Amino acid sequence: MKRTMRAALVVAVAMLLGSAVSAQRAAGRQGGGSQAASSIRIGVGGGLLLPMGTYKDGDKLGWLAGADVTYWLTGGMIGIRAEGSYSQTCHKAPATGNTKLFGGMADVVWAPGTTADQIRPYVLAGIGFYNAKESVTGASATKIGFGGGAGVAFKMGTGGTRIFVEGKFVDVSTDVNSTTFIPVRAGVRFATK
């Protein structure tokens, strides 16, 4: 089941990347002012971490903080994102202690429309590494993780600043069980040029 989900995610990322590149090539052939220059956006935010599966059996809802950098290719429909996050969940009673997750992903982001749009939905999918540490036993492991999700960004005024809300499903292959969770994050992204 896990291998099927991961294979489907890899295929979805490849299809997303292929369709976005095709759309950008078509926009480039049309020429004109529809193409925006490549740009970089830096984002910061925080939110909630919702444990899923066996992770949910032992831990409660938690919090997270994170940052990201997105390089939007010419045309502004497809971007490459590097993101990092730190989160913590507390064990359910009667257990004490917490689980800390620190990691990051490299994502492909696809946002239909133009950079001038007031409201801009997007989808993203990627792969990365996460370190999971349990406070009571001191057990710690760094493993590969896969994720995919969606979000929406709202333009603030006439500048390049946007506020965003996004959610993602993440599956980290830990030794015994998969650590699956949904980070829901809100924050702000700033354009660097």
C-alpha positions as CSV (number, residue, x, y, z in Angstrom):
1,M,0.0,0.0,0.0
2,K,2.8,2.4,0.9
3,R,4.7,1.6,-2.2
4,T,1.6,2.2,-4.3
5,M,1.0,5.6,-2.7
6,R,4.6,6.6,-3.2
7,A,4.6,5.4,-6.8
8,A,1.4,7.4,-7.5
9,L,3.0,10.5,-5.9
10,V,6.1,10.2,-8.1
11,V,3.9,9.8,-11.2
12,A,1.8,12.8,-10.2
13,V,4.9,15.0,-9.7
14,A,6.2,13.9,-13.1
15,M,2.9,14.6,-14.8
16,L,2.6,17.9,-13.0
17,L,6.0,19.0,-14.1
18,G,5.5,17.8,-17.7
19,S,2.2,19.6,-18.1
20,A,3.5,22.8,-16.5
21,V,6.6,22.8,-18.8
22,S,4.4,22.2,-21.8
23,A,2.2,25.1,-20.8
24,Q,5.2,27.4,-20.3
25,R,6.6,26.4,-23.7
26,A,3.3,27.2,-25.3
27,A,3.2,30.6,-23.6
28,G,6.8,31.3,-24.8
29,R,5.8,30.5,-28.4
30,Q,2.8,32.9,-28.1
31,G,5.2,35.7,-27.0
32,G,3.8,39.1,-25.9
33,G,3.5,40.4,-22.4
34,S,1.9,37.3,-20.8
35,Q,5.2,36.0,-19.5
36,A,6.5,37.3,-16.2
37,A,10.2,37.2,-15.3
38,S,11.5,34.5,-13.1
39,S,11.2,35.4,-9.4
40,I,12.0,34.2,-6.0
41,R,9.6,34.3,-3.0
42,I,10.5,33.8,0.6
43,G,7.8,32.5,3.0
44,V,7.5,32.1,6.7
45,G,4.5,30.7,8.7
46,G,3.2,28.4,11.3
47,G,0.2,26.3,12.1
48,L,-1.1,22.9,13.2
49,L,0.2,19.4,12.8
50,L,-2.5,16.7,12.6
51,P,-1.1,13.2,13.3
52,M,-2.5,10.4,11.2
53,G,-2.6,6.6,11.4
54,T,-0.4,5.0,14.1
55,Y,1.1,8.4,14.9
56,K,-2.4,9.7,15.8
57,D,-2.8,6.6,18.1
58,G,-0.1,7.9,20.5
59,D,0.0,11.7,19.9
60,K,-2.3,14.7,20.0
61,L,-2.7,17.6,17.7
62,G,0.6,19.7,17.6
63,W,2.1,22.9,16.3
64,L,4.6,23.7,13.6
65,A,6.7,26.5,12.3
66,G,8.4,26.7,8.9
67,A,10.0,28.6,6.1
68,D,10.3,28.2,2.4
69,V,12.0,29.6,-0.7
70,T,10.3,29.2,-4.1
71,Y,11.9,29.9,-7.4
72,W,9.2,30.7,-10.0
73,L,10.3,29.9,-13.5
74,T,9.6,32.3,-16.4
75,G,5.8,32.5,-16.8
76,G,5.2,32.0,-13.1
77,M,3.1,28.9,-13.4
78,I,5.6,26.4,-12.1
79,G,8.1,26.7,-9.3
80,I,10.7,24.7,-7.4
81,R,10.4,25.1,-3.6
82,A,12.8,24.2,-0.8
83,E,11.1,24.2,2.6
84,G,12.0,23.4,6.2
85,S,9.9,22.9,9.3
86,Y,10.0,22.1,13.0
87,S,7.0,20.6,14.8
88,Q,6.0,19.1,18.1
89,T,3.2,16.9,19.3
90,C,2.5,15.7,22.9
91,H,1.8,12.1,23.8
92,K,-1.8,11.2,24.7
93,A,-2.5,10.5,28.4
94,P,-1.5,8.6,30.4
95,A,1.8,8.8,28.6
96,T,4.0,11.8,29.0
97,G,6.5,13.4,26.7
98,N,6.5,14.5,23.1
99,T,7.5,13.8,19.5
100,K,9.6,16.3,17.6
101,L,9.9,16.4,13.8
102,F,12.5,18.5,12.0
103,G,12.9,18.3,8.3
104,G,12.4,19.6,4.9
105,M,11.2,18.9,1.4
106,A,12.0,19.8,-2.2
107,D,8.6,20.4,-4.0
108,V,7.4,21.1,-7.4
109,V,4.6,23.8,-7.3
110,W,2.1,24.5,-10.0
111,A,-0.1,27.6,-9.8
112,P,-2.6,28.2,-12.7
113,G,-3.3,31.7,-13.8
114,T,-0.9,34.6,-13.7
115,T,1.3,36.3,-11.1
116,A,-1.1,39.4,-11.3
117,D,-4.1,37.4,-10.1
118,Q,-5.5,38.5,-6.7
119,I,-6.2,35.0,-5.5
120,R,-4.0,32.2,-6.7
121,P,-4.6,28.5,-5.9
122,Y,-1.7,26.0,-6.2
123,V,-0.8,22.3,-5.8
124,L,2.5,20.9,-4.7
125,A,4.3,17.6,-4.3
126,G,7.8,16.6,-3.3
127,I,10.3,14.5,-1.5
128,G,12.5,15.2,1.5
129,F,14.0,14.0,4.8
130,Y,12.6,14.2,8.4
131,N,14.2,13.5,11.8
132,A,11.7,12.1,14.3
133,K,12.7,12.2,18.0
134,E,10.7,10.8,20.9
135,S,11.4,12.5,24.2
136,V,10.8,9.6,26.6
137,T,12.9,6.9,25.0
138,G,15.3,9.3,23.2
139,A,14.8,7.3,20.0
140,S,15.7,9.3,17.0
141,A,15.6,8.5,13.3
142,T,16.1,10.4,10.0
143,K,14.1,9.0,7.1
144,I,12.8,9.9,3.7
145,G,9.4,11.5,3.4
146,F,6.9,12.1,0.6
147,G,4.2,14.7,0.5
148,G,1.6,16.4,-1.6
149,G,-1.0,19.0,-1.0
150,A,-2.7,22.3,-2.0
151,G,-2.9,25.9,-1.0
152,V,-4.1,29.3,-1.9
153,A,-2.3,32.7,-1.9
154,F,-3.9,36.1,-1.6
155,K,-2.2,39.2,-3.0
156,M,-1.7,42.0,-0.5
157,G,-1.9,45.5,-2.1
158,T,0.1,46.4,-5.2
159,G,3.4,44.8,-4.2
160,G,4.5,41.2,-4.5
161,T,3.5,40.2,-0.9
162,R,1.0,37.4,-0.5
163,I,-0.6,35.7,2.5
164,F,-1.1,31.9,2.1
165,V,-2.9,28.9,3.6
166,E,-1.8,25.4,2.7
167,G,-2.2,21.8,3.7
168,K,-0.2,18.7,2.8
169,F,-0.3,15.0,3.4
170,V,3.2,13.8,4.5
171,D,4.4,10.2,4.9
172,V,7.7,9.5,6.6
173,S,9.0,5.9,6.6
174,T,10.2,5.3,10.1
175,D,11.6,2.0,11.3
176,V,8.4,0.3,12.7
177,N,5.5,2.4,11.4
178,S,5.0,5.2,9.0
179,T,4.8,8.6,10.6
180,T,2.0,10.2,8.6
181,F,0.7,13.7,9.3
182,I,-1.0,16.7,7.8
183,P,0.7,20.1,8.4
184,V,-1.7,23.0,7.9
185,R,0.3,26.2,7.7
186,A,-0.6,29.9,7.2
187,G,1.9,32.7,6.7
188,V,3.3,35.4,4.4
189,R,5.5,35.3,1.3
190,F,7.6,38.1,0.1
191,A,8.9,38.7,-3.5
192,T,12.7,39.4,-3.7
193,K,12.4,41.3,-7.0
